[in-house]
Amino acid sequence: MAANKRVEKLLDQKSKIERELRMMQENCSHSEQAIKQVTLGEGCQTSTRWVCNECSAVVGYPSEVELEKYLK
C-alpha cells in the first residue's frame, strides 16, 4: 500500500508541475526564439521546430530556407 500512496503523490505533483508549466508558457510573449530539435512524444524521434528560449514552448515550424540555414 505504501508504494501505491507514493505513486499517487508523485502523479499529483506531476500534474501540478505540468499545470504550472502550461500557465507559464501561455503567459510568455515568446520574444526570443531559436530553431531546435525537440523530442516527439515519449519516443526517441525528434523534429526541428521553433522553440521559445524563455519558456521552452514549441512555437512553430521553420520554413525550408530557415531549415537549410540551420542544418549548415
C-alpha positions, 0 to 999 in steps of 0.5 A: 500500500505504501508504494501505491500512496507514493505513486499517487503523490508523485502523479499529483505533483506531476500534474501540478508541475505540468499545470504550472508549466502550461500557465507559464508558457501561455503567459510568455510573449515568446520574444526570443526564439531559436530553431531546435530539435525537440523530442516527439512524444515519449519516443526517441524521434525528434523534429526541428521546430521553433522553440521559445528560449524563455519558456521552452514552448514549441512555437512553430515550424521553420520554413525550408530556407530557415531549415537549410540555414540551420542544418549548415 
